[in-house]
Amino acid sequence: MKIGILTYHAPFNFGANLQAYASQNFFCSLGHDTWVINYVRESDINPQNCNPSQIEGHFNFSQNTLRVTKRINRNEIYSLVKKEKFDLIAIGADAVWNKRVREDLEVFYAKWLWGTDLENKVKVIALSPAFMGRTYSDLTEGEKKSFRDGLLKFSYIDTRDAWTRYIVNKEIVGYNYIKTLNPDPVFLLDEFCNVRWEIPSTQFFSKKYYILSLPKDFAHTHTKIKQMWFRRFKKIVNKHGYQLVELPIPEGVSGFKFDYTVPYPIDPLQWFLWLKNAKAFIGLRFHAVVSCISAGTPFFSLDIYGRNSSKINRILNLLGIHCFDNNVNRSSKIRNLLDGSGLESYRINGDLVYFISANKVFRKLEKADSSLILNYKEKMVSLFKSNMQDMLNAVKQ
């Protein structure tokens, strides 16, 4: 079968690149002729969204490491699918059902396909799509109807998280249409990451460093308390024989003085290997946590998503109530990721330095049970593969 993956593969974002890579490799491992449809939006390659030195790392990966079609815009998707004679279009993973740009939303419920001569020839499935946002309530009734009509034509449909499933069922479809939750394909990444682990010097070796990813210029605001927390944590890490490494986000570095900062450009697969080979990870971003689970690396998540009431969260966190704040951030994709995993306590909805001591974070990570992480990873991988078998069965009907 010839499969075209239509997703966010090109943004200057490690997770976006890697979810496309894992999806493509999974279908190829089953013997399918699989391509990533090279739909690139202007926002994907906006240099304002990335440190200039890092742009090369993402661009080369999305255009050279991935197996991509010729580059197209949204108006050329139908013609490409027809020319390439795809049998199946897999839409997702990632937050492809985001409503911020209406035309993008239309691309990812395949409005370009329905009502054409290809509608009965090309199957469409949803592969772990998600929606980063609160609701669809501000869509017009016409937009909701078009979205609904498109989804009802999918041969197989799932979502990456319970929040997306709930919102789409409630506000778009109107009943419990989507039932299946499907893990992010990055859970499978360790199976397909066969590149060589390149270390910068002999001072770094497997499981002998802690790694942090913090916001760009994080040290430049509320500097004293952040510097104090960082110095304490670095001192503890060094005292126990570890180096403290910064894994920068694409936008830029934090401004703290680490033992080592991974230099740009960072290839997405090397980014994953820095996480895999670490003793533990602390930081933000959803796919960094998924990558840690895929690799069995202990982590502590600084959850920046789904803050429906940041003032309430701040008060709860200041009171030390880090678990109960889940009541006010149901849409957080990291909360959805960890719910029911046994790893919920490795997440905080708020700013690390204000809400939890450096010593407490270190002790928690030192005591982390890697087997619990790997067991959850295996559960997610098994579920993904089972769902994909159901999908393939549905497509054959």
ChimeraX attribute file (.defattr): number of C-alpha atoms within 10 A of each C-alpha:
attribute: neighborCount
match mode: 1-to-1
recipient: residues
	/A:1	12
	/A:2	16
	/A:3	25
	/A:4	25
	/A:5	26
	/A:6	24
	/A:7	26
	/A:8	27
	/A:9	32
	/A:10	24
	/A:11	22
	/A:12	27
	/A:13	23
	/A:14	24
	/A:15	23
	/A:16	22
	/A:17	25
	/A:18	25
	/A:19	24
	/A:20	27
	/A:21	25
	/A:22	22
	/A:23	24
	/A:24	25
	/A:25	23
	/A:26	20
	/A:27	18
	/A:28	15
	/A:29	12
	/A:30	10
	/A:31	11
	/A:32	14
	/A:33	15
	/A:34	24
	/A:35	24
	/A:36	25
	/A:37	24
	/A:38	25
	/A:39	23
	/A:40	18
	/A:41	15
	/A:42	9
	/A:43	12
	/A:44	16
	/A:45	16
	/A:46	12
	/A:47	14
	/A:48	9
	/A:49	16
	/A:50	18
	/A:51	19
	/A:52	14
	/A:53	14
	/A:54	21
	/A:55	23
	/A:56	16
	/A:57	19
	/A:58	26
	/A:59	20
	/A:60	14
	/A:61	20
	/A:62	26
	/A:63	17
	/A:64	10
	/A:65	14
	/A:66	21
	/A:67	17
	/A:68	19
	/A:69	16
	/A:70	10
	/A:71	13
	/A:72	15
	/A:73	11
	/A:74	14
	/A:75	11
	/A:76	12
	/A:77	20
	/A:78	15
	/A:79	13
	/A:80	17
	/A:81	20
	/A:82	15
	/A:83	9
	/A:84	13
	/A:85	15
	/A:86	21
	/A:87	18
	/A:88	21
	/A:89	24
	/A:90	24
	/A:91	25
	/A:92	27
	/A:93	28
	/A:94	25
	/A:95	21
	/A:96	23
	/A:97	26
	/A:98	19
	/A:99	18
	/A:100	10
	/A:101	9
	/A:102	12
	/A:103	11
	/A:104	16
	/A:105	18
	/A:106	20
	/A:107	20
	/A:108	24
	/A:109	25
	/A:110	23
	/A:111	18
	/A:112	19
	/A:113	20
	/A:114	14
	/A:115	9
	/A:116	11
	/A:117	10
	/A:118	17
	/A:119	14
	/A:120	10
	/A:121	13
	/A:122	18
	/A:123	20
	/A:124	25
	/A:125	24
	/A:126	25
	/A:127	30
	/A:128	25
	/A:129	27
	/A:130	25
	/A:131	23
	/A:132	19
	/A:133	21
	/A:134	16
	/A:135	19
	/A:136	17
	/A:137	11
	/A:138	9
	/A:139	15
	/A:140	10
	/A:141	11
	/A:142	9
	/A:143	16
	/A:144	18
	/A:145	14
	/A:146	15
	/A:147	22
	/A:148	18
	/A:149	16
	/A:150	19
	/A:151	24
	/A:152	14
	/A:153	16
	/A:154	17
	/A:155	19
	/A:156	23
	/A:157	23
	/A:158	22
	/A:159	28
	/A:160	26
	/A:161	24
	/A:162	19
	/A:163	22
	/A:164	27
	/A:165	21
	/A:166	19
	/A:167	19
	/A:168	25
	/A:169	17
	/A:170	15
	/A:171	15
	/A:172	22
	/A:173	18
	/A:174	11
	/A:175	11
	/A:176	11
	/A:177	16
	/A:178	18
	/A:179	13
	/A:180	16
	/A:181	20
	/A:182	25
	/A:183	27
	/A:184	27
	/A:185	28
	/A:186	27
	/A:187	26
	/A:188	27
	/A:189	24
	/A:190	19
	/A:191	13
	/A:192	15
	/A:193	17
	/A:194	9
	/A:195	9
	/A:196	9
	/A:197	15
	/A:198	9
	/A:199	15
	/A:200	11
	/A:201	7
	/A:202	6
	/A:203	10
	/A:204	16
	/A:205	15
	/A:206	12
	/A:207	16
	/A:208	18
	/A:209	25
	/A:210	25
	/A:211	26
	/A:212	23
	/A:213	19
	/A:214	21
	/A:215	17
	/A:216	16
	/A:217	13
	/A:218	16
	/A:219	19
	/A:220	13
	/A:221	9
	/A:222	9
	/A:223	11
	/A:224	11
	/A:225	13
	/A:226	19
	/A:227	17
	/A:228	12
	/A:229	18
	/A:230	18
	/A:231	16
	/A:232	14
	/A:233	19
	/A:234	20
	/A:235	15
	/A:236	17
	/A:237	19
	/A:238	14
	/A:239	10
	/A:240	9
	/A:241	10
	/A:242	22
	/A:243	24
	/A:244	23
	/A:245	22
	/A:246	26
	/A:247	25
	/A:248	23
	/A:249	25
	/A:250	23
	/A:251	20
	/A:252	20
	/A:253	22
	/A:254	21
	/A:255	14
	/A:256	17
	/A:257	15
	/A:258	17
	/A:259	13
	/A:260	15
	/A:261	17
	/A:262	17
	/A:263	13
	/A:264	19
	/A:265	15
	/A:266	21
	/A:267	20
	/A:268	22
	/A:269	23
	/A:270	16
	/A:271	19
	/A:272	24
	/A:273	21
	/A:274	24
	/A:275	29
	/A:276	23
	/A:277	23
	/A:278	27
	/A:279	21
	/A:280	23
	/A:281	27
	/A:282	25
	/A:283	23
	/A:284	21
	/A:285	21
	/A:286	19
	/A:287	21
	/A:288	22
	/A:289	26
	/A:290	25
	/A:291	25
	/A:292	28
	/A:293	27
	/A:294	26
	/A:295	24
	/A:296	25
	/A:297	25
	/A:298	29
	/A:299	31
	/A:300	25
	/A:301	23
	/A:302	22
	/A:303	21
	/A:304	17
	/A:305	20
	/A:306	20
	/A:307	21
	/A:308	16
	/A:309	11
	/A:310	15
	/A:311	10
	/A:312	13
	/A:313	23
	/A:314	19
	/A:315	12
	/A:316	18
	/A:317	22
	/A:318	14
	/A:319	10
	/A:320	12
	/A:321	15
	/A:322	19
	/A:323	15
	/A:324	11
	/A:325	21
	/A:326	20
	/A:327	9
	/A:328	16
	/A:329	19
	/A:330	18
	/A:331	24
	/A:332	23
	/A:333	25
	/A:334	26
	/A:335	23
	/A:336	19
	/A:337	19
	/A:338	17
	/A:339	14
	/A:340	10
	/A:341	15
	/A:342	11
	/A:343	18
	/A:344	18
	/A:345	13
	/A:346	18
	/A:347	22
	/A:348	24
	/A:349	27
	/A:350	23
	/A:351	14
	/A:352	21
	/A:353	14
	/A:354	13
	/A:355	18
	/A:356	17
	/A:357	13
	/A:358	20
	/A:359	14
	/A:360	11
	/A:361	16
	/A:362	19
	/A:363	11
	/A:364	15
	/A:365	20
	/A:366	12
	/A:367	9
	/A:368	18
	/A:369	14
	/A:370	16
	/A:371	12
	/A:372	16
	/A:373	22
	/A:374	18
	/A:375	14
	/A:376	21
	/A:377	23
	/A:378	16
	/A:379	14
	/A:380	21
	/A:381	21
	/A:382	15
	/A:383	15
	/A:384	21
	/A:385	16
	/A:386	12
	/A:387	19
	/A:388	17
	/A:389	12
	/A:390	12
	/A:391	18
	/A:392	14
	/A:393	12
	/A:394	13
	/A:395	17
	/A:396	8
	/A:397	6
